[in-house]
Amino acid sequence: MYLSYFGLSDNPFSIAPNPDYLFMSPRHREALSHLTFGLKESGGFVMLTGEVGTGKTTVSRKLMQDLSEDTQTAVILNPTLSALELLATVCDELGIQYDVRTSSLKTYTDLILKKLASNHEAGINTVLIIDEAQHLLPEVLEQLRLLTNLETNREKLLKIVLIGQPELQQLLRRNELRQLAQRVTARYHLLPLTVDEVGLYVVHRLSVANGLPQLFSASALKALFQISGGIPRVINLLCDRALTLAYSLQKPMVDHQIMMAASYQVLGQDIVEQRNRDKLKWPFIVSFGIALLLGFVVGVNA
């Protein structure tokens, strides 16, 4: 609706994971480096965690793009499965034929291990990527650990990437999963964007859609950071609504007032006001702390 008005060739703030709009902040690059390093190590697991919308899927897509051509990748997007269902899904992803009528944990496991050995002999690496891994049942995780038991003298024949929300960290602290936790060779927790990165993120996405970088004022970007908390998915939702409002008002750009109006529409009044109150708390806390410190120093000197 607002694309032609602002001279945009595409919607720059769609929440669809379009690789053309990939913005790799320093944090995202560091996360990618950790995962890449972990996959080169001898252990069986690497782990990426982060809050909802921080860009974990973006990092995983980039990871898959960067894997060498001699890598076969299996991806599981819905891990709310039993151990039997998960192994069947792994077989599907790796192109392994099986007879459903005679399926069992042993049948699937034997077939997968045979495939891993075959790939290794052919010089092919095998990587299993599991998104939303915080939903995996402990017994399913244990079954995955058993798959990584197949190894040479130097490395595991199956590398598994676990991607999930912070609850995944808590899950791996369970006593019955301590063996799996010890096999995680690299882990990274992806944090939200900083205030400077939010501005760069918006400009980047606008430039990909052939838009002007000045479509958002400095005050609008500051408000965007405060209200979104630096979460890319929320940034996209707020910017899309803000551009829609600016178009409906026939404004040449998004200012602070339009950004606040968009925030109320997308997130609701309670959430926006709560985040604004949080913004005001920190200067007060810092000032109060400094006053206490100065008072203490004066008292001591007296």
Backbone bond lengths (Angstrom), bond angles and torsions (degrees), N, CA, C in turn:
res aa  C-N    CA-C-N  psi(-1)  N-CA   C-N-CA  omega(-1)  CA-C   N-CA-C  phi
1 M - - - 1.467 - - 1.525 110.93 -
2 Y 1.335 117.62 -41.43 1.458 120.39 -177.54 1.528 112.91 -98.47
3 L 1.336 117.92 -0.51 1.455 120.42 -171.79 1.526 112.82 -60.97
4 S 1.329 117.61 -52.92 1.464 120.05 -178.11 1.528 110.94 -66.98
5 Y 1.325 117.53 -33.63 1.467 121.26 -179.61 1.528 110.81 -60.30
6 F 1.341 116.73 -41.55 1.464 120.79 -179.03 1.534 112.10 -97.42
7 G 1.328 117.39 5.90 1.454 120.24 177.27 1.515 113.89 71.60
8 L 1.325 116.70 30.10 1.465 121.75 -178.58 1.526 110.21 -92.77
9 S 1.320 116.03 140.65 1.457 120.78 179.01 1.522 112.48 -88.01
10 D 1.322 116.43 -12.60 1.462 121.33 -176.43 1.517 107.72 -160.35
11 N 1.328 116.18 166.23 1.461 120.27 176.72 1.533 108.68 -77.30
12 P 1.332 118.35 109.52 1.466 120.42 -175.03 1.523 114.06 -75.66
13 F 1.315 117.19 -13.43 1.459 119.26 -174.00 1.525 112.82 -123.11
14 S 1.311 115.14 32.31 1.456 119.46 171.79 1.527 108.69 -68.05
15 I 1.339 116.64 144.65 1.464 119.56 179.60 1.531 111.19 -86.63
16 A 1.342 117.30 1.18 1.468 119.90 174.96 1.530 108.84 -68.38
17 P 1.341 118.10 140.08 1.471 121.03 -176.53 1.525 112.35 -76.11
18 N 1.333 116.96 69.16 1.463 122.28 179.99 1.528 109.42 -79.57
19 P 1.336 118.72 117.30 1.465 120.14 -177.72 1.525 113.78 -63.19
20 D 1.349 117.17 -19.68 1.468 119.97 178.36 1.523 111.39 -63.97
21 Y 1.326 116.79 -24.14 1.467 120.96 -177.61 1.526 112.45 -102.54
22 L 1.304 115.64 15.67 1.461 120.37 -177.42 1.531 111.01 -59.28
23 F 1.318 116.30 121.95 1.467 122.76 176.43 1.517 108.29 -117.10
24 M 1.309 115.58 110.77 1.452 120.48 -178.43 1.524 109.02 -99.03
25 S 1.318 116.04 98.54 1.462 120.54 175.21 1.526 108.56 -71.18
26 P 1.333 118.20 167.24 1.470 119.91 175.35 1.527 112.55 -53.60
27 R 1.327 117.63 -35.52 1.466 121.27 179.04 1.531 110.71 -67.40
28 H 1.336 115.81 -41.83 1.455 119.36 179.61 1.537 111.02 -67.54
29 R 1.324 115.96 -37.24 1.473 119.50 177.25 1.520 110.59 -65.56
30 E 1.325 116.09 -39.51 1.465 119.74 178.79 1.522 110.53 -65.47
31 A 1.339 116.40 -41.48 1.462 120.38 177.30 1.526 110.53 -60.66
32 L 1.331 116.58 -43.71 1.461 120.91 179.43 1.529 110.80 -63.40
33 S 1.321 116.46 -39.44 1.472 120.25 179.40 1.522 111.09 -63.90
34 H 1.348 116.78 -41.14 1.461 120.53 178.47 1.532 111.14 -61.90
35 L 1.333 115.85 -44.88 1.467 119.32 -178.84 1.530 110.85 -66.38
36 T 1.317 116.23 -43.15 1.463 120.13 -179.99 1.523 110.79 -62.13
37 F 1.333 116.03 -42.73 1.458 120.60 177.91 1.528 110.71 -63.05
38 G 1.328 116.01 -43.16 1.462 120.44 -178.66 1.506 112.65 -62.39
39 L 1.326 117.01 -37.14 1.462 120.29 -179.87 1.529 111.87 -69.76
40 K 1.319 117.11 -19.90 1.462 120.78 178.78 1.521 111.96 -88.10
41 E 1.346 115.85 -12.16 1.453 119.40 -179.92 1.533 110.39 -81.19
42 S 1.324 115.82 176.34 1.464 120.47 -174.68 1.525 113.37 -83.88
43 G 1.330 117.74 -14.38 1.455 120.63 -177.43 1.517 112.86 -72.86
44 G 1.334 116.38 171.79 1.451 120.23 -174.27 1.518 115.77 -95.59
45 F 1.362 118.10 -19.40 1.459 120.44 -171.98 1.522 111.96 -128.00
46 V 1.342 115.68 144.97 1.459 122.68 164.84 1.528 106.09 -130.31
47 M 1.330 116.69 154.50 1.463 119.17 -171.29 1.524 110.98 -138.84
48 L 1.324 115.81 135.02 1.461 122.86 174.71 1.519 108.37 -125.67
49 T 1.338 116.58 123.08 1.457 121.25 177.90 1.527 109.80 -122.83
50 G 1.317 115.36 163.86 1.458 121.46 179.36 1.506 109.54 171.68
51 E 1.327 115.67 159.97 1.452 120.05 178.29 1.527 110.76 -66.77
52 V 1.315 116.06 164.99 1.461 121.74 179.30 1.529 109.89 -58.10
53 G 1.337 116.12 129.75 1.457 120.62 173.94 1.509 116.04 84.54
54 T 1.344 118.69 7.61 1.469 119.80 -177.61 1.522 112.86 -82.18
55 G 1.318 118.41 -9.64 1.460 120.08 176.32 1.509 114.69 109.87
56 K 1.331 116.99 22.36 1.475 119.71 178.90 1.526 111.42 -62.50
57 T 1.337 116.33 -40.52 1.460 119.71 178.99 1.519 110.80 -64.34
58 T 1.345 116.49 -37.64 1.457 120.72 177.29 1.521 110.93 -58.90
59 V 1.319 116.21 -45.52 1.458 120.60 179.82 1.534 110.59 -64.44
60 S 1.340 116.70 -41.55 1.467 119.44 -178.69 1.527 111.03 -66.43
61 R 1.344 117.32 -37.77 1.466 119.94 177.66 1.531 110.31 -63.96
62 K 1.330 116.17 -41.78 1.460 120.65 178.60 1.525 109.98 -65.47
63 L 1.322 116.64 -38.94 1.464 120.78 178.14 1.518 110.50 -59.65
64 M 1.333 116.50 -45.08 1.463 120.34 -179.47 1.527 111.36 -64.79
65 Q 1.350 115.85 -36.49 1.463 119.24 177.94 1.524 111.42 -64.91
66 D 1.333 115.89 -34.57 1.461 120.41 -174.70 1.529 113.67 -85.75
67 L 1.330 117.35 -10.22 1.463 119.08 178.88 1.520 110.44 -64.82
68 S 1.303 116.12 145.48 1.462 120.25 -177.91 1.523 110.89 -65.47
69 E 1.321 115.43 160.50 1.462 120.74 -177.12 1.528 112.21 -66.48
70 D 1.331 116.93 -20.72 1.459 120.05 179.51 1.524 111.96 -89.70
71 T 1.346 115.97 32.23 1.473 122.11 -179.87 1.522 109.98 -120.44
72 Q 1.318 116.89 129.60 1.461 121.66 172.17 1.523 107.80 -100.41
73 T 1.315 115.59 124.66 1.466 120.72 -174.33 1.523 110.62 -113.12
74 A 1.310 115.94 132.03 1.461 122.53 173.22 1.524 107.78 -113.24
75 V 1.320 117.72 133.32 1.466 122.44 -175.85 1.525 109.55 -123.40
76 I 1.321 115.33 129.12 1.468 121.12 176.36 1.528 107.83 -118.26
77 L 1.323 116.19 116.45 1.466 121.15 -176.74 1.524 112.42 -97.20
78 N 1.320 116.87 -20.06 1.457 120.89 -179.77 1.527 109.14 -124.25
79 P 1.334 118.01 92.67 1.464 120.45 -174.07 1.525 114.83 -88.69
80 T 1.341 117.10 9.84 1.466 119.13 179.22 1.526 109.21 -78.70
81 L 1.324 114.72 64.98 1.456 121.87 -174.21 1.519 110.32 -127.35
82 S 1.311 115.74 158.63 1.455 120.31 170.38 1.524 108.40 -75.42
83 A 1.319 116.62 169.67 1.461 120.19 178.89 1.524 110.77 -59.87
84 L 1.331 115.85 -41.21 1.464 120.19 -179.63 1.527 110.56 -64.84
85 E 1.324 117.27 -44.58 1.464 121.49 -179.43 1.521 111.55 -65.73
86 L 1.324 116.23 -38.30 1.460 118.94 -179.81 1.525 111.24 -66.22
87 L 1.320 117.38 -43.05 1.462 120.00 179.08 1.533 110.69 -64.31
88 A 1.321 116.44 -36.86 1.469 119.79 176.71 1.526 110.20 -64.07
89 T 1.334 116.79 -39.39 1.461 121.05 178.56 1.524 111.05 -65.85
90 V 1.329 116.80 -40.01 1.465 120.59 176.44 1.525 109.89 -60.60
91 C 1.330 116.41 -42.03 1.466 120.38 177.00 1.529 110.91 -60.05
92 D 1.324 116.13 -44.58 1.466 120.07 178.65 1.522 110.97 -59.25
93 E 1.328 116.00 -45.46 1.459 121.14 -176.80 1.525 111.91 -66.24
94 L 1.314 116.81 -32.86 1.465 120.53 -178.66 1.529 112.53 -92.32
95 G 1.329 116.29 3.22 1.457 120.21 177.81 1.509 113.68 71.47
96 I 1.334 116.51 32.38 1.459 121.96 -178.65 1.532 109.35 -92.37
97 Q 1.314 116.89 126.66 1.457 121.49 178.26 1.532 110.02 -81.78
98 Y 1.326 116.54 140.23 1.465 120.90 178.81 1.524 109.85 -152.26
99 D 1.306 114.96 159.73 1.465 122.04 179.61 1.522 108.44 -101.26
100 V 1.320 116.27 113.05 1.465 121.13 -177.53 1.523 111.23 -59.85
101 R 1.309 117.27 -32.36 1.467 120.51 -175.88 1.523 112.30 -67.33
102 T 1.309 117.33 -25.91 1.477 120.35 -179.45 1.519 111.74 -113.93
103 S 1.313 115.59 23.55 1.462 119.43 -175.71 1.529 111.44 -73.68
104 S 1.308 114.26 142.42 1.463 122.43 174.78 1.521 107.55 -158.44
105 L 1.332 116.94 168.70 1.461 119.63 178.45 1.528 110.54 -57.34
106 K 1.324 116.04 -41.99 1.467 119.85 -179.16 1.523 111.57 -66.22
107 T 1.334 116.08 -41.45 1.464 119.76 -179.63 1.524 110.91 -60.76
108 Y 1.344 115.48 -50.22 1.462 119.79 -179.67 1.524 111.09 -63.25
109 T 1.339 116.74 -44.13 1.458 120.39 -178.31 1.518 111.15 -61.32
110 D 1.319 116.86 -44.82 1.464 120.75 179.98 1.525 111.15 -61.70
111 L 1.327 116.71 -41.56 1.459 120.63 -179.83 1.524 111.43 -65.26
112 I 1.346 115.65 -41.94 1.469 119.56 -179.59 1.527 110.88 -66.81
113 L 1.328 116.58 -43.61 1.464 119.93 179.48 1.530 110.92 -63.27
114 K 1.325 116.55 -37.59 1.466 120.42 177.03 1.530 110.53 -63.82
115 K 1.332 116.43 -39.96 1.466 121.02 178.47 1.522 110.84 -65.91
116 L 1.327 117.29 -41.40 1.471 121.28 179.34 1.530 110.39 -61.86
117 A 1.319 116.17 -43.84 1.467 120.34 179.18 1.527 110.57 -64.43
118 S 1.338 116.63 -40.14 1.457 120.97 179.17 1.526 111.04 -64.41
119 N 1.350 116.52 -43.65 1.464 120.39 177.90 1.527 110.94 -61.22
120 H 1.322 115.77 -42.48 1.468 119.63 -178.53 1.532 110.89 -62.95
121 E 1.318 117.35 -42.05 1.460 121.05 178.97 1.524 111.12 -64.09
122 A 1.329 115.85 -29.96 1.464 120.33 -179.81 1.531 111.86 -89.09
123 G 1.333 116.90 3.82 1.462 120.27 179.94 1.512 113.78 76.08
124 I 1.324 116.59 25.63 1.470 122.07 -178.40 1.527 109.67 -108.04
125 N 1.328 116.32 127.57 1.459 121.58 174.09 1.528 109.45 -82.27
126 T 1.314 116.84 148.35 1.462 121.36 179.77 1.516 109.62 -122.25
127 V 1.347 115.82 124.65 1.467 121.91 -177.80 1.518 108.91 -126.77
128 L 1.318 116.05 131.30 1.464 122.88 176.10 1.521 108.70 -111.81
129 I 1.333 116.91 121.54 1.467 122.80 -179.79 1.523 108.45 -110.16
130 I 1.330 116.53 124.15 1.466 121.64 -178.95 1.523 109.28 -118.95
131 D 1.324 116.92 113.65 1.470 122.02 177.04 1.526 109.87 -88.06
132 E 1.331 115.85 158.48 1.465 122.10 -178.12 1.528 110.79 53.27
133 A 1.322 115.72 41.17 1.465 120.92 -172.93 1.522 113.52 -68.09
134 Q 1.338 117.59 -12.00 1.466 119.22 177.62 1.523 111.62 -65.69
135 H 1.336 117.02 -14.60 1.464 120.87 179.37 1.526 112.95 -88.72
136 L 1.314 117.90 -4.04 1.463 120.16 -179.94 1.530 110.83 -67.53
137 L 1.311 115.82 137.40 1.457 120.80 175.72 1.531 109.17 -75.62
138 P 1.345 117.62 148.87 1.473 120.09 179.42 1.524 113.04 -53.86
139 E 1.334 117.12 -40.13 1.467 119.09 -179.23 1.523 111.83 -68.61
140 V 1.335 116.61 -27.83 1.460 120.09 176.74 1.528 110.22 -72.82
141 L 1.318 115.87 -41.61 1.463 119.95 176.62 1.523 111.12 -61.30
142 E 1.312 116.46 -39.04 1.458 120.29 178.52 1.536 110.27 -64.55
143 Q 1.319 116.48 -38.24 1.463 120.04 177.85 1.528 110.36 -64.48
144 L 1.332 116.37 -37.44 1.462 120.27 176.81 1.526 110.81 -64.94
145 R 1.314 115.90 -39.42 1.469 119.40 178.32 1.518 110.77 -60.46
146 L 1.318 116.05 -40.03 1.459 119.66 -179.59 1.532 111.58 -64.02
147 L 1.335 116.32 -30.99 1.460 119.46 178.01 1.530 111.23 -66.03
148 T 1.326 116.55 -28.57 1.468 119.63 -178.70 1.527 112.23 -83.26
149 N 1.307 116.80 2.47 1.468 119.33 178.84 1.524 112.28 -69.55
150 L 1.344 115.86 -24.32 1.459 118.47 179.34 1.519 108.57 -73.75
151 E 1.330 116.69 121.35 1.458 120.47 -174.24 1.522 110.84 -154.05
152 T 1.316 114.69 160.09 1.453 121.14 170.53 1.527 107.27 -95.60
153 N 1.320 116.22 -171.55 1.463 119.38 177.53 1.530 112.04 -69.01
154 R 1.343 116.13 -13.63 1.459 119.14 -173.43 1.526 113.97 -117.74
155 E 1.323 118.33 -26.10 1.459 117.75 -173.21 1.529 111.94 -158.05
156 K 1.352 113.47 161.35 1.453 120.79 172.60 1.525 109.55 -75.96
157 L 1.312 116.99 146.64 1.461 120.30 179.68 1.526 112.18 -85.41
158 L 1.335 116.57 -11.96 1.462 120.51 175.38 1.520 108.85 -129.89
159 K 1.322 115.73 125.09 1.467 121.86 174.42 1.528 107.96 -106.37
160 I 1.321 116.49 133.71 1.470 121.31 -176.56 1.521 110.00 -120.03
161 V 1.328 115.73 128.35 1.464 122.35 177.43 1.526 108.04 -104.81
162 L 1.324 117.11 117.50 1.462 122.80 177.75 1.524 108.86 -100.79
163 I 1.332 116.61 122.14 1.463 122.21 -179.60 1.519 108.03 -121.28
164 G 1.324 116.42 125.84 1.458 117.65 -177.40 1.512 113.64 -166.79
165 Q 1.297 114.98 179.04 1.461 122.69 178.07 1.533 109.68 -78.15
166 P 1.334 118.58 170.71 1.472 120.71 -176.08 1.524 114.51 -54.30
167 E 1.324 117.49 -23.70 1.460 120.09 178.11 1.524 112.59 -59.75
168 L 1.342 115.97 -23.09 1.467 119.73 178.13 1.529 110.68 -63.44
169 Q 1.323 116.83 -36.78 1.462 120.47 177.75 1.531 110.44 -61.95
170 Q 1.328 115.65 -43.46 1.459 120.18 178.77 1.530 111.08 -63.95
171 L 1.328 115.65 -39.20 1.459 120.31 -179.04 1.526 111.31 -60.52
172 L 1.334 116.96 -42.48 1.456 120.38 -177.06 1.528 112.94 -75.62
173 R 1.326 117.35 -6.77 1.466 120.05 175.27 1.522 112.33 -84.41
174 R 1.316 116.64 -5.40 1.460 119.63 -179.91 1.523 109.75 -66.53
175 N 1.313 115.85 143.53 1.458 121.42 -173.64 1.525 112.30 -59.71
176 E 1.342 116.85 -38.45 1.463 119.16 -176.52 1.530 112.29 -72.83
177 L 1.353 117.35 -9.63 1.461 120.40 179.54 1.527 112.10 -109.80
178 R 1.317 117.11 15.71 1.467 119.94 -176.18 1.530 111.98 -63.79
179 Q 1.342 117.51 -32.85 1.461 119.49 178.64 1.525 110.92 -65.39
180 L 1.338 116.22 -40.30 1.463 120.00 178.16 1.524 109.94 -66.62
181 A 1.337 116.78 -44.67 1.464 120.42 -178.36 1.522 111.61 -57.95
182 Q 1.338 116.17 -33.97 1.463 119.88 179.71 1.522 112.34 -72.09
183 R 1.327 118.03 -13.54 1.462 121.35 -179.99 1.527 112.60 -95.69
184 V 1.317 117.32 1.35 1.464 120.56 177.42 1.522 108.02 -79.57
185 T 1.320 117.16 109.12 1.461 121.06 -175.09 1.521 113.04 -87.52
186 A 1.339 117.85 -17.01 1.463 120.95 178.15 1.515 108.01 -153.45
187 R 1.307 115.31 136.87 1.467 120.28 176.97 1.520 109.32 -142.70
188 Y 1.323 115.27 145.88 1.468 119.70 -178.99 1.520 108.70 -145.96
189 H 1.332 115.67 136.92 1.468 121.10 176.40 1.519 108.26 -107.25
190 L 1.322 116.36 115.47 1.463 122.29 -174.80 1.527 110.34 -83.12
191 L 1.329 116.12 120.09 1.452 122.36 179.67 1.528 110.81 -92.88
192 P 1.335 118.23 162.37 1.474 120.86 177.55 1.525 111.43 -65.41
193 L 1.340 115.63 169.77 1.457 121.94 178.51 1.520 110.64 -70.51
194 T 1.319 116.07 150.12 1.460 121.34 174.14 1.525 108.99 -80.24
195 V 1.332 116.59 174.16 1.465 120.35 -179.06 1.521 111.21 -62.02
196 D 1.325 118.33 -39.52 1.470 120.72 178.52 1.525 110.96 -69.45
197 E 1.327 116.42 -38.66 1.458 120.40 -179.81 1.519 111.88 -67.09
198 V 1.328 117.48 -31.43 1.467 120.27 177.60 1.524 109.92 -62.06
199 G 1.333 116.47 -44.46 1.465 120.34 178.24 1.517 111.82 -61.79
200 L 1.333 116.56 -43.57 1.462 121.19 178.84 1.526 111.12 -65.73
201 Y 1.333 116.11 -37.28 1.466 121.76 179.04 1.525 110.42 -61.54
202 V 1.328 116.89 -46.68 1.470 121.59 -178.84 1.521 110.44 -64.89
203 V 1.324 116.84 -46.06 1.470 121.01 -179.80 1.532 110.53 -62.17
204 H 1.324 116.87 -40.58 1.459 121.09 179.92 1.526 110.98 -60.63
205 R 1.311 116.65 -48.22 1.463 119.52 -176.93 1.524 110.96 -68.10
206 L 1.309 117.35 -35.18 1.464 120.40 176.29 1.529 110.61 -64.90
207 S 1.326 116.71 -42.35 1.464 120.37 -177.44 1.525 111.30 -65.31
208 V 1.349 117.55 -36.42 1.466 120.46 178.03 1.525 110.50 -63.09
209 A 1.344 116.34 -33.98 1.467 121.48 179.50 1.525 111.70 -91.64
210 N 1.357 116.59 16.52 1.472 122.72 178.23 1.520 112.90 60.81
211 G 1.329 116.20 32.84 1.454 120.96 178.49 1.515 111.83 -98.35
212 L 1.322 116.05 165.29 1.466 121.64 178.67 1.522 109.96 -80.27
213 P 1.328 118.12 138.71 1.465 120.30 -179.75 1.522 113.24 -69.09
214 Q 1.353 116.77 -15.63 1.465 119.75 -177.43 1.524 113.64 -89.36
215 L 1.332 117.80 14.65 1.460 119.73 -178.45 1.527 112.48 -68.63
216 F 1.329 117.35 -17.38 1.458 121.57 178.12 1.527 108.69 -121.73
217 S 1.322 116.51 126.75 1.465 120.04 179.59 1.525 110.38 -71.18
218 A 1.322 116.43 163.77 1.464 121.42 179.32 1.523 110.85 -60.86
219 S 1.338 116.35 -39.73 1.471 119.77 -179.70 1.527 110.93 -68.83
220 A 1.347 116.61 -33.31 1.469 120.26 177.31 1.521 110.48 -67.02
221 L 1.336 117.02 -40.78 1.460 120.88 178.97 1.524 111.49 -66.70
222 K 1.327 115.94 -36.71 1.468 119.41 177.60 1.525 110.60 -64.41
223 A 1.332 115.74 -44.27 1.465 119.90 177.32 1.523 110.86 -65.14
224 L 1.322 116.21 -36.97 1.468 121.02 178.98 1.524 110.72 -60.55
225 F 1.323 116.80 -43.71 1.462 120.14 178.60 1.518 110.97 -63.78
226 Q 1.323 116.50 -46.19 1.460 120.41 -176.45 1.525 111.51 -62.29
227 I 1.314 117.11 -42.01 1.458 120.84 -173.91 1.537 111.59 -82.43
228 S 1.327 116.71 -35.94 1.468 119.81 -178.49 1.522 112.12 -81.42
229 G 1.337 116.80 -19.95 1.453 120.15 -175.64 1.519 112.57 68.94
230 G 1.346 117.18 14.75 1.454 120.85 179.72 1.520 114.09 79.24
231 I 1.349 117.53 14.59 1.466 121.81 179.38 1.530 108.93 -84.94
232 P 1.334 118.98 115.76 1.469 120.90 -175.32 1.522 115.00 -53.55
233 R 1.326 117.82 -41.50 1.466 119.25 -178.05 1.522 111.15 -63.97
234 V 1.334 116.82 -40.28 1.463 120.31 178.28 1.531 110.34 -69.03
235 I 1.322 116.60 -37.49 1.467 120.89 176.47 1.523 109.91 -57.26
236 N 1.329 117.20 -45.29 1.463 120.69 179.96 1.524 111.69 -60.86
237 L 1.319 116.40 -44.69 1.467 120.54 -179.42 1.524 111.18 -62.59
238 L 1.332 116.53 -44.20 1.467 120.68 -177.98 1.527 111.34 -68.35
239 C 1.341 117.04 -42.81 1.468 120.21 -178.57 1.525 111.10 -66.69
240 D 1.314 116.56 -40.01 1.466 119.88 178.49 1.522 110.89 -61.51
241 R 1.331 116.26 -45.37 1.470 119.40 179.16 1.531 111.22 -67.58
242 A 1.321 117.17 -37.27 1.463 120.53 -179.69 1.520 111.02 -64.63
243 L 1.318 117.95 -41.18 1.465 120.64 178.00 1.522 110.91 -66.52
244 T 1.324 116.28 -36.08 1.469 119.88 176.62 1.525 110.68 -63.06
245 L 1.333 116.23 -43.40 1.466 119.93 178.80 1.524 111.40 -66.14
246 A 1.332 116.67 -41.73 1.466 119.98 179.44 1.529 110.57 -61.70
247 Y 1.320 115.86 -39.11 1.465 120.15 177.25 1.522 111.00 -64.84
248 S 1.325 117.01 -45.33 1.465 119.98 -178.86 1.514 112.03 -64.47
249 L 1.340 117.27 -28.63 1.465 121.87 178.22 1.527 112.08 -92.33
250 Q 1.339 115.25 -0.72 1.472 121.42 -178.05 1.532 111.91 56.48
251 K 1.315 114.75 42.82 1.464 121.56 176.82 1.532 109.45 -94.24
252 P 1.333 117.71 146.53 1.468 119.83 -178.34 1.523 113.93 -77.69
253 M 1.333 117.21 -13.39 1.457 120.06 -177.98 1.526 109.55 -158.72
254 V 1.317 116.31 170.47 1.461 122.39 177.20 1.520 108.17 -93.76
255 D 1.336 116.27 118.53 1.458 120.29 176.76 1.528 109.48 -103.64
256 H 1.323 115.61 -175.32 1.468 121.04 -176.66 1.524 111.10 -60.82
257 Q 1.323 116.88 -41.52 1.463 120.71 -177.70 1.524 111.61 -64.23
258 I 1.320 116.99 -42.48 1.461 120.75 179.67 1.525 110.32 -67.00
259 M 1.340 116.68 -40.54 1.459 119.70 178.80 1.521 111.34 -62.28
260 M 1.326 117.38 -39.74 1.462 120.23 178.61 1.524 110.66 -66.34
261 A 1.335 116.82 -40.52 1.469 120.28 178.52 1.529 110.43 -63.04
262 A 1.328 116.52 -41.60 1.459 120.69 177.63 1.522 110.96 -63.16
263 S 1.322 116.49 -38.95 1.462 121.14 -179.83 1.522 111.60 -63.67
264 Y 1.332 116.37 -42.09 1.461 119.75 178.08 1.529 111.05 -62.89
265 Q 1.333 116.45 -38.34 1.454 119.88 -178.26 1.528 111.93 -70.90
266 V 1.337 116.84 -38.94 1.458 120.49 -175.02 1.523 112.12 -82.29
267 L 1.326 116.79 -46.11 1.462 120.70 -172.46 1.520 114.05 -100.82
268 G 1.329 116.99 -22.93 1.461 119.93 -177.03 1.519 111.26 96.81
269 Q 1.308 114.92 153.56 1.462 121.48 -174.75 1.527 112.64 -62.16
270 D 1.320 117.53 -42.24 1.466 120.66 -175.45 1.523 111.86 -61.03
271 I 1.328 116.30 -45.77 1.464 119.63 -177.32 1.524 111.14 -67.41
272 V 1.333 116.92 -43.47 1.461 120.27 -178.88 1.527 110.71 -63.42
273 E 1.319 117.24 -44.63 1.458 119.97 -179.76 1.523 111.78 -66.55
274 Q 1.331 116.75 -35.45 1.461 119.88 177.00 1.522 110.95 -63.22
275 R 1.320 117.48 -42.47 1.465 120.67 -179.55 1.519 111.56 -70.43
276 N 1.320 117.04 -31.32 1.455 119.39 175.00 1.527 110.92 -69.80
277 R 1.335 116.55 -36.37 1.478 119.48 176.49 1.521 110.33 -65.73
278 D 1.335 116.43 -39.84 1.463 119.71 177.37 1.516 110.87 -61.20
279 K 1.332 116.59 -35.60 1.463 120.98 178.69 1.511 111.19 -63.73
280 L 1.336 116.22 -37.49 1.464 120.07 -177.32 1.524 112.39 -79.12
281 K 1.324 117.01 -21.70 1.466 119.89 -176.75 1.515 112.15 -66.93
282 W 1.329 117.47 -41.68 1.462 120.55 -171.40 1.528 112.99 -63.84
283 P 1.368 120.55 -45.65 1.467 118.05 175.87 1.522 112.16 -58.87
284 F 1.338 116.94 -37.38 1.456 119.47 179.75 1.526 110.69 -66.63
285 I 1.337 116.62 -43.48 1.464 120.44 -179.16 1.525 110.32 -63.33
286 V 1.348 116.26 -43.88 1.462 119.75 -180.00 1.527 111.04 -63.99
287 S 1.343 116.11 -45.25 1.470 119.84 -179.99 1.522 111.24 -62.80
288 F 1.321 116.05 -41.75 1.458 120.17 179.50 1.522 110.83 -63.50
289 G 1.358 115.49 -40.96 1.455 119.68 179.09 1.512 111.93 -64.27
290 I 1.342 116.64 -41.20 1.466 120.47 178.70 1.521 110.52 -64.30
291 A 1.353 115.84 -41.05 1.462 119.78 179.19 1.523 111.15 -62.08
292 L 1.324 116.81 -42.21 1.459 120.45 177.96 1.518 111.08 -63.14
293 L 1.338 116.65 -41.86 1.457 121.07 -179.38 1.526 111.08 -64.72
294 L 1.349 115.90 -44.21 1.460 119.16 178.88 1.520 111.35 -64.20
295 G 1.334 115.86 -39.39 1.446 119.91 178.18 1.520 111.48 -62.63
296 F 1.351 114.97 -39.91 1.462 119.26 178.95 1.523 110.57 -65.76
297 V 1.362 116.87 -42.92 1.465 120.01 -179.84 1.525 111.28 -63.54
298 V 1.351 116.40 -43.34 1.464 120.29 179.45 1.516 110.37 -61.73
299 G 1.367 115.05 -41.30 1.463 118.94 -179.75 1.513 111.64 -63.13
300 V 1.337 116.35 -40.55 1.454 120.18 179.55 1.518 111.65 -66.10
301 N 1.339 116.17 -43.58 1.462 120.10 -178.75 1.522 111.56 -67.27
302 A 1.363 114.21 -31.02 1.470 117.04 179.04 1.518 109.98 -68.13
